[in-house]
C-alpha cells in the first residue's frame, strides 16, 4: 500500500484528528482530473463495491445533505493554484466506519462509470486502518 501523503483538514466538531488521507498516487490523479473536470469532490456510500470505492465527481454534481457527513477537506493544488476537494460519506456508512482512518489510494482497473476516473484505467480505492485513539462520544 502507498503511504498517505496528504491528510484532510479536520471537519467534524469536537475532533482534532484527520479521518481521511490521500496517497501520493491519488493526489497525482486528482490533479490530472482537476485539469479535465474542474473542482472535484468525493462521496463514499455503502452501495458500491462493499463501500471500498469512493466516487469522484465534479464538485456539486453529487448533492449532499442531512444524510451525509463531511469527513475532511483537502487542497490538492499548490499555493499559487489551490484545488480544494471535500470528502463526504453517507451517515449510514460513517456509522460502520467511525472507528477507522481512511486512505484514498489508486489501483489499476476500471472505476465506476459515474466516477470521473473511470476512463483513466485506474480507480480510487479506500484502505482503512483501525484508529488507535479514542473518538469523542464513542
Backbone as a printed PyTorch tensor [residue, N CA C, xyz], in Angstrom:
tensor([[[  0.8390,  -1.1770,   0.0000],
         [  0.0000,   0.0000,   0.0000],
         [  0.8840,   1.2390,   0.0000]],

        [[  0.4510,   2.2450,  -0.7450],
         [  1.1250,   3.5360,  -0.7200],
         [  0.8590,   4.2140,   0.6100]],

        [[  1.8530,   4.9280,   1.1250],
         [  1.6800,   5.6500,   2.3760],
         [  0.9080,   6.9380,   2.1360]],

        [[  0.1030,   7.3450,   3.1110],
         [ -0.6130,   8.6090,   2.9600],
         [  0.3730,   9.7570,   2.7910]],

        [[  0.0370,  10.6960,   1.9080],
         [  0.9090,  11.8480,   1.7220],
         [  0.2110,  13.1510,   2.0750]],

        [[ -1.1090,  13.1250,   2.1660],
         [ -1.8480,  14.3460,   2.4420],
         [ -3.0410,  14.0170,   3.3400]],

        [[ -3.0230,  14.5560,   4.5580],
         [ -4.1530,  14.3770,   5.4720],
         [ -5.1650,  15.4800,   5.2360]],

        [[ -6.4220,  15.1340,   5.3950],
         [ -7.5000,  16.1160,   5.2590],
         [ -7.5390,  17.0220,   6.4740]],

        [[ -8.0100,  18.2300,   6.2570],
         [ -8.2970,  19.1310,   7.3700],
         [ -9.4600,  18.5440,   8.1570]],

        [[ -9.4180,  18.7140,   9.4650],
         [-10.4600,  18.1930,  10.3540],
         [-11.7450,  18.9910,  10.1370]],

        [[-12.8750,  18.2790,  10.0260],
         [-14.1570,  18.9510,   9.7970],
         [-15.2330,  18.5660,  10.8060]],

        [[-15.0360,  17.4840,  11.5600],
         [-16.0730,  17.0570,  12.4990],
         [-15.9210,  17.7930,  13.8260]],

        [[-17.0040,  18.3800,  14.3170],
         [-16.9450,  19.1230,  15.5750],
         [-16.4270,  18.2530,  16.7190]],

        [[-15.5440,  18.8330,  17.5350],
         [-15.0160,  18.1390,  18.7050],
         [-13.8490,  17.2200,  18.4210]],

        [[-13.4600,  17.0680,  17.1630],
         [-12.3270,  16.1930,  16.8340],
         [-11.1060,  17.0320,  16.4980]],

        [[ -9.9330,  16.4800,  16.7760],
         [ -8.6900,  17.1780,  16.4670],
         [ -7.7460,  16.2950,  15.6520]],

        [[ -8.3110,  15.3360,  14.9310],
         [ -7.5040,  14.4250,  14.1200],
         [ -8.1680,  14.2260,  12.7660]],

        [[ -7.3290,  13.9790,  11.7730],
         [ -7.8280,  13.7350,  10.4270],
         [ -8.3920,  12.3210,  10.3380]],

        [[ -9.4970,  12.1850,   9.6650],
         [-10.1180,  10.8730,   9.4600],
         [ -9.8300,  10.2960,   8.0820]],

        [[ -9.3010,  11.1040,   7.1790],
         [ -9.1010,  10.6430,   5.8070],
         [ -7.8290,  11.2730,   5.2410]],

        [[ -7.1430,  10.5020,   4.3930],
         [ -5.9030,  10.9510,   3.7600],
         [ -5.8810,  10.4920,   2.3040]],

        [[ -4.9780,  11.0710,   1.5460],
         [ -4.7550,  10.6940,   0.1490],
         [ -3.3300,  10.1990,  -0.0060]],

        [[ -3.1320,   9.1650,  -0.8070],
         [ -1.7730,   8.7600,  -1.1560],
         [ -1.2420,   9.7100,  -2.2200]],

        [[  0.0710,   9.6700,  -2.4420],
         [  0.6760,  10.4910,  -3.4940],
         [  0.0770,  10.1490,  -4.8560]],

        [[ -0.1930,   8.8750,  -5.0960],
         [ -0.7890,   8.4640,  -6.3720],
         [ -2.1880,   9.0520,  -6.5320]],

        [[ -2.9580,   9.1150,  -5.4540],
         [ -4.2970,   9.7010,  -5.5170],
         [ -4.2080,  11.1970,  -5.7990]],

        [[ -3.2740,  11.8850,  -5.1400],
         [ -3.1020,  13.3260,  -5.3720],
         [ -2.7350,  13.5750,  -6.8330]],

        [[ -1.8240,  12.7770,  -7.3610],
         [ -1.3950,  12.9350,  -8.7520],
         [ -2.5790,  12.7690,  -9.7130]],

        [[ -3.3780,  11.7260,  -9.5220],
         [ -4.5340,  11.5020, -10.3880],
         [ -5.5730,  12.6140, -10.2160]],

        [[ -5.7950,  13.0570,  -8.9900],
         [ -6.7670,  14.1320,  -8.7580],
         [ -6.3430,  15.4270,  -9.4490]],

        [[ -5.0590,  15.7260,  -9.4500],
         [ -4.5820,  16.9290, -10.1460],
         [ -4.8510,  16.8270, -11.6500]],

        [[ -4.6270,  15.6620, -12.2080],
         [ -4.9060,  15.4410, -13.6310],
         [ -6.4040,  15.5870, -13.9080]],

        [[ -7.2240,  14.9810, -13.0660],
         [ -8.6730,  15.0450, -13.2520],
         [ -9.2030,  16.4670, -13.0700]],

        [[ -8.5820,  17.2220, -12.1620],
         [ -8.9780,  18.6150, -11.9240],
         [ -8.8090,  19.4310, -13.2160]],

        [[ -7.7080,  19.2030, -13.9390],
         [ -7.4780,  19.9240, -15.1880],
         [ -8.5510,  19.6090, -16.2230]],

        [[ -9.0770,  18.3900, -16.1890],
         [-10.0980,  17.9770, -17.1540],
         [-11.5090,  18.3880, -16.7540]],

        [[-11.7960,  18.3470, -15.4420],
         [-13.1810,  18.4920, -14.9700],
         [-13.4200,  19.7000, -14.0720]],

        [[-12.3540,  20.3900, -13.6550],
         [-12.5140,  21.4910, -12.7070],
         [-12.6060,  20.9550, -11.2880]],

        [[-13.1350,  21.7520, -10.3500],
         [-13.2150,  21.3430,  -8.9490],
         [-13.9010,  19.9820,  -8.7800]],

        [[-13.3810,  19.2060,  -7.8180],
         [-13.8380,  17.8370,  -7.6000],
         [-14.2980,  17.6300,  -6.1640]],

        [[-14.9840,  16.5120,  -5.9430],
         [-15.3970,  16.0840,  -4.6060],
         [-15.4380,  14.5590,  -4.5830]],

        [[-15.3420,  13.9770,  -3.3870],
         [-15.5610,  12.5450,  -3.1930],
         [-16.8400,  12.3340,  -2.4090]],

        [[-17.5090,  11.2230,  -2.7190],
         [-18.6020,  10.7590,  -1.8640],
         [-18.4410,   9.2530,  -1.6950]],

        [[-18.5240,   8.8180,  -0.4630],
         [-18.3870,   7.4070,  -0.1050],
         [-19.7270,   6.9240,   0.4340]],

        [[-20.2910,   5.9370,  -0.2250],
         [-21.5380,   5.3570,   0.2790],
         [-21.3520,   3.8600,   0.4160]],

        [[-22.3140,   3.2000,   0.9880],
         [-22.2230,   1.7580,   1.1660],
         [-22.8020,   0.9820,   0.0060]],

        [[-23.1920,   1.6620,  -1.0660],
         [-23.9100,   0.9930,  -2.1360],
         [-23.0490,   0.3690,  -3.2090]],

        [[-21.7360,   0.5330,  -3.1570],
         [-20.8880,   0.0390,  -4.2420],
         [-19.6640,  -0.6700,  -3.6890]],

        [[-19.3460,  -1.7970,  -4.2470],
         [-18.0480,  -2.4470,  -4.0010],
         [-17.7510,  -2.6080,  -2.5130]],

        [[-18.7210,  -3.0370,  -1.7400],
         [-18.5630,  -3.1860,  -0.2940],
         [-18.1380,  -1.8840,   0.3740]],

        [[-18.4470,  -0.7530,  -0.2440],
         [-18.0910,   0.5300,   0.3350],
         [-16.6200,   0.8720,   0.2090]],

        [[-15.8790,   0.1600,  -0.6420],
         [-14.4390,   0.3900,  -0.7250],
         [-14.0430,   1.3270,  -1.8540]],

        [[-14.9800,   1.7330,  -2.6830],
         [-14.6620,   2.6100,  -3.8060],
         [-15.3680,   3.9480,  -3.6590]],

        [[-14.6180,   4.9890,  -3.3250],
         [-15.2490,   6.3050,  -3.2670],
         [-15.5220,   6.8030,  -4.6790]],

        [[-16.5700,   7.5500,  -4.8220],
         [-16.9330,   8.1050,  -6.1230],
         [-16.3990,   9.5320,  -6.1950]],

        [[-15.7490,   9.8690,  -7.2970],
         [-15.2070,  11.2010,  -7.5150],
         [-16.0580,  11.8940,  -8.5770]],

        [[-16.5680,  13.0730,  -8.2130],
         [-17.4680,  13.8270,  -9.0840],
         [-16.9590,  15.2510,  -9.2420]],

        [[-17.3770,  15.9290, -10.3050],
         [-17.1870,  17.3780, -10.3120],
         [-17.9000,  17.9580,  -9.0870]],

        [[-17.2700,  18.9180,  -8.4190],
         [-17.8280,  19.4920,  -7.1920],
         [-19.2550,  19.9670,  -7.4390]],

        [[-20.1500,  19.5640,  -6.5420],
         [-21.5470,  19.9600,  -6.6250],
         [-22.4120,  19.0780,  -7.4980]],

        [[-21.8080,  18.1820,  -8.2790],
         [-22.6150,  17.3080,  -9.1420],
         [-23.3730,  16.2780,  -8.3180]],

        [[-22.7700,  15.8160,  -7.2240],
         [-23.4590,  14.9090,  -6.3010],
         [-23.9590,  15.7740,  -5.1510]],

        [[-25.2650,  15.8100,  -4.9750],
         [-25.8480,  16.6670,  -3.9410],
         [-25.7550,  15.9930,  -2.5830]],

        [[-25.1790,  16.6900,  -1.6280],
         [-25.0820,  16.1890,  -0.2630],
         [-26.1450,  16.8840,   0.5820]],

        [[-26.4640,  16.2520,   1.7120],
         [-27.4850,  16.8270,   2.5800],
         [-27.3680,  16.2900,   3.9890]],

        [[-28.4830,  16.2820,   4.6990],
         [-28.5070,  15.8560,   6.0960],
         [-28.1350,  14.3890,   6.2790]],

        [[-28.1850,  13.6010,   5.2260],
         [-27.8460,  12.1820,   5.3420],
         [-26.3700,  11.9210,   5.0610]],

        [[-25.5650,  12.9940,   4.9760],
         [-24.1350,  12.8710,   4.6800],
         [-23.3040,  13.5690,   5.7480]],

        [[-22.0510,  13.1180,   5.8750],
         [-21.0940,  13.6830,   6.8250],
         [-19.8800,  14.1530,   6.0300]],

        [[-19.4340,  15.3860,   6.2970],
         [-18.2120,  15.8930,   5.6800],
         [-17.0380,  15.4250,   6.5350]],

        [[-16.2650,  14.4530,   6.0180],
         [-15.1610,  13.8750,   6.7850],
         [-13.8750,  14.6700,   6.7030]],

        [[-13.7010,  15.4380,   5.6510],
         [-12.4690,  16.1950,   5.5340],
         [-12.4270,  17.0460,   4.2950]],

        [[-11.5030,  18.0150,   4.3350],
         [-11.2420,  18.8820,   3.1860],
         [ -9.7600,  18.8020,   2.8560]],

        [[ -9.4730,  18.7220,   1.5740],
         [ -8.1020,  18.6940,   1.0710],
         [ -7.8560,  19.9090,   0.1940]],

        [[ -6.5960,  20.2100,  -0.0170],
         [ -6.1790,  21.0930,  -1.0960],
         [ -5.1310,  20.3040,  -1.8690]],

        [[ -5.5000,  19.8410,  -3.0480],
         [ -4.6010,  19.0080,  -3.8460],
         [ -3.7830,  19.8310,  -4.8320]],

        [[ -3.9090,  21.1560,  -4.7630],
         [ -3.1870,  22.0370,  -5.6640],
         [ -1.9110,  22.5580,  -5.0470]],

        [[ -1.6220,  23.7980,  -5.3480],
         [ -0.4140,  24.4540,  -4.8530],
         [ -0.7990,  25.8040,  -4.2560]],

        [[  0.1860,  26.4810,  -3.6790],
         [ -0.0650,  27.8080,  -3.1100],
         [ -0.5380,  28.7550,  -4.2040]],

        [[  0.0680,  28.6640,  -5.3710],
         [ -0.2960,  29.5290,  -6.4850],
         [ -1.6500,  29.1530,  -7.0910]],

        [[ -2.0020,  27.8730,  -7.0140],
         [ -3.2420,  27.4040,  -7.6400],
         [ -3.9300,  26.3860,  -6.7340]],

        [[ -4.6520,  26.8650,  -5.7030],
         [ -5.3420,  25.9420,  -4.7960],
         [ -6.3940,  25.1100,  -5.5310]],

        [[ -6.5550,  23.8870,  -5.0980],
         [ -7.5570,  22.9900,  -5.6710],
         [ -8.2750,  22.2850,  -4.5190]],

        [[ -9.2740,  22.9510,  -3.9170],
         [ -9.9730,  22.3500,  -2.7790],
         [-10.8120,  21.1490,  -3.1970]],

        [[-10.9140,  20.1940,  -2.3000],
         [-11.6730,  18.9690,  -2.5530],
         [-12.2550,  18.4980,  -1.2250]],

        [[-13.5560,  18.2220,  -1.2060],
         [-14.2090,  17.7230,   0.0040],
         [-14.4290,  16.2190,  -0.1050]],

        [[-14.3770,  15.5550,   1.0470],
         [-14.6420,  14.1150,   1.1290],
         [-15.8690,  13.9140,   2.0050]],

        [[-16.9440,  13.4220,   1.3950],
         [-18.2190,  13.1820,   2.0700],
         [-18.4720,  11.6890,   2.2070]],

        [[-19.2400,  11.3240,   3.2130],
         [-19.6460,   9.9340,   3.4180],
         [-21.0890,   9.9280,   3.9110]],

        [[-21.8420,   8.9170,   3.4900],
         [-23.2100,   8.8070,   3.9960],
         [-23.1600,   8.5300,   5.5000]],

        [[-24.1230,   9.0790,   6.2370],
         [-24.1570,   8.8610,   7.6910],
         [-24.2360,   7.3800,   8.0160]],

        [[-24.9910,   6.6390,   7.2200],
         [-25.1300,   5.1980,   7.4500],
         [-23.7740,   4.5080,   7.3290]],

        [[-23.0130,   4.8410,   6.3120],
         [-21.6820,   4.2580,   6.1310],
         [-20.7490,   4.7040,   7.2560]],

        [[-20.8400,   5.9740,   7.6530],
         [-19.9870,   6.5010,   8.7150],
         [-20.2290,   5.7580,  10.0230]],

        [[-21.4510,   5.3420,  10.2760],
         [-21.7450,   4.5800,  11.4950],
         [-20.9200,   3.2900,  11.5370]],

        [[-20.7090,   2.6670,  10.3740],
         [-19.9030,   1.4420,  10.3120],
         [-18.4090,   1.7350,  10.3710]],

        [[-17.9830,   2.8410,   9.7930],
         [-16.5620,   3.1200,   9.6300],
         [-16.0470,   4.1600,  10.6140]],

        [[-16.8060,   4.5290,  11.6260],
         [-16.4260,   5.6120,  12.5320],
         [-15.1510,   5.3080,  13.3230]],

        [[-14.7800,   4.0630,  13.4320],
         [-13.5880,   3.6700,  14.1890],
         [-12.3580,   3.4930,  13.3010]],

        [[-12.4480,   3.9040,  12.0310],
         [-11.3350,   3.6960,  11.1050],
         [-10.8220,   5.0150,  10.5340]],

        [[ -9.5570,   4.9890,  10.1550],
         [ -8.9670,   6.0700,   9.3740],
         [ -8.9440,   5.5820,   7.9330]],

        [[ -9.3650,   6.4270,   7.0150],
         [ -9.4870,   6.0540,   5.6100],
         [ -8.3690,   6.6930,   4.7980]],

        [[ -7.7900,   5.9190,   3.9000],
         [ -6.7940,   6.4340,   2.9710],
         [ -7.2700,   6.1370,   1.5590]],

        [[ -7.3770,   7.1850,   0.7520],
         [ -7.7630,   7.0330,  -0.6550],
         [ -6.5070,   6.7310,  -1.4440]],

        [[ -6.5240,   5.6030,  -2.1280],
         [ -5.3990,   5.1640,  -2.9470],
         [ -5.8950,   4.9820,  -4.3750]],

        [[ -4.9890,   4.6630,  -5.2920],
         [ -5.3150,   4.4160,  -6.6890],
         [ -4.7730,   3.0460,  -7.0650]],

        [[ -5.5850,   2.2600,  -7.7660],
         [ -5.1630,   0.9500,  -8.2520],
         [ -5.5500,   0.8320,  -9.7280]],

        [[ -4.8790,  -0.0550, -10.4610],
         [ -5.2780,  -0.2820, -11.8570],
         [ -6.6780,  -0.8870, -11.9060]],

        [[ -7.3980,  -0.5640, -12.9380],
         [ -8.7390,  -1.1120, -13.1160],
         [ -9.7000,  -0.0280, -13.5330]],

        [[-10.8790,  -0.4490, -13.8530],
         [-11.8980,   0.4950, -14.3050],
         [-12.7720,   0.8720, -13.1370]],

        [[-12.8600,   2.1550, -12.8580],
         [-13.7430,   2.6470, -11.8110],
         [-15.1880,   2.6260, -12.2660]],

        [[-16.0440,   3.0970, -11.4050],
         [-17.4600,   3.1710, -11.7290],
         [-17.6740,   4.1220, -12.8980]],

        [[-18.6600,   3.8290, -13.7210],
         [-18.9870,   4.6930, -14.8470],
         [-19.3790,   6.0930, -14.4380]],

        [[-19.8010,   6.2870, -13.1900],
         [-20.2060,   7.6060, -12.7270],
         [-19.0450,   8.4000, -12.1390]],

        [[-17.9430,   7.7540, -11.8260],
         [-16.8090,   8.4040, -11.1980],
         [-15.8490,   8.8960, -12.2880]],

        [[-15.3140,  10.1130, -12.1340],
         [-14.5700,  10.7440, -13.2280],
         [-13.2760,  10.0360, -13.6150]],

        [[-12.7520,   9.1630, -12.7600],
         [-11.5080,   8.4660, -13.1250],
         [-11.7470,   7.2490, -14.0120]],

        [[-12.9930,   6.8720, -14.2430],
         [-13.3270,   5.6550, -14.9910],
         [-12.5700,   5.5170, -16.3140]],

        [[-12.4640,   6.5550, -17.1430],
         [-11.7590,   6.3940, -18.4270],
         [-10.2400,   6.3130, -18.3150]],

        [[ -9.6820,   6.5200, -17.1400],
         [ -8.2280,   6.5910, -16.9690],
         [ -7.5490,   5.2250, -16.8320]],

        [[ -8.3360,   4.1460, -16.7130],
         [ -7.7360,   2.8290, -16.4910],
         [ -7.2680,   2.6360, -15.0640]],

        [[ -7.7280,   3.5120, -14.1790],
         [ -7.3990,   3.4530, -12.7520],
         [ -8.6930,   3.6710, -11.9820]],

        [[ -8.6520,   3.2830, -10.7070],
         [ -9.8170,   3.5640,  -9.8670],
         [ -9.3470,   3.9040,  -8.4660]],

        [[-10.1440,   4.7260,  -7.8080],
         [ -9.8600,   5.0590,  -6.4240],
         [-10.3280,   3.9090,  -5.5440]],

        [[ -9.6050,   3.6910,  -4.4630],
         [ -9.9000,   2.6050,  -3.5340],
         [ -9.6550,   3.1080,  -2.1180]],

        [[-10.5260,   2.7330,  -1.1900],
         [-10.3510,   3.0830,   0.2150],
         [ -9.5790,   1.9710,   0.9110]],

        [[ -8.5570,   2.3640,   1.6350],
         [ -7.8360,   1.4490,   2.5190],
         [ -8.0980,   1.9610,   3.9290]],

        [[ -8.4950,   1.0770,   4.8040],
         [ -8.8520,   1.5230,   6.1510],
         [ -7.9510,   0.8710,   7.1900]],

        [[ -7.6980,   1.6150,   8.2440],
         [ -6.9610,   1.0990,   9.3880],
         [ -7.7210,   1.4930,  10.6420]],

        [[ -7.6960,   0.6200,  11.6350],
         [ -8.3470,   0.9370,  12.8990],
         [ -7.6320,   2.0970,  13.5540]],

        [[ -8.4180,   3.0070,  14.0850],
         [ -7.8230,   4.1280,  14.8060],
         [ -7.4130,   3.6470,  16.1960]],

        [[ -6.3010,   4.1660,  16.6810],
         [ -5.8300,   3.7780,  17.9950],
         [ -6.0130,   4.9060,  19.0070]],

        [[ -6.8730,   5.8630,  18.6980],
         [ -7.2080,   6.9200,  19.6410],
         [ -8.6840,   6.8830,  19.9210]],

        [[ -9.0730,   7.4800,  21.0230],
         [-10.4740,   7.4590,  21.4280],
         [-11.2440,   8.5160,  20.6700]],

        [[-12.3380,   8.0880,  20.0650],
         [-13.2250,   9.0090,  19.3620],
         [-14.1840,   9.6030,  20.3790]],

        [[-14.2450,  10.9450,  20.4710],
         [-15.1530,  11.5590,  21.4410],
         [-16.5970,  11.0940,  21.2330]],

        [[-17.2660,  10.7850,  22.3410],
         [-18.6690,  10.3760,  22.2690],
         [-18.8870,   8.9260,  21.8910]],

        [[-17.8210,   8.1520,  21.7350],
         [-17.9930,   6.7520,  21.3290],
         [-17.5250,   5.8540,  22.4510]]])
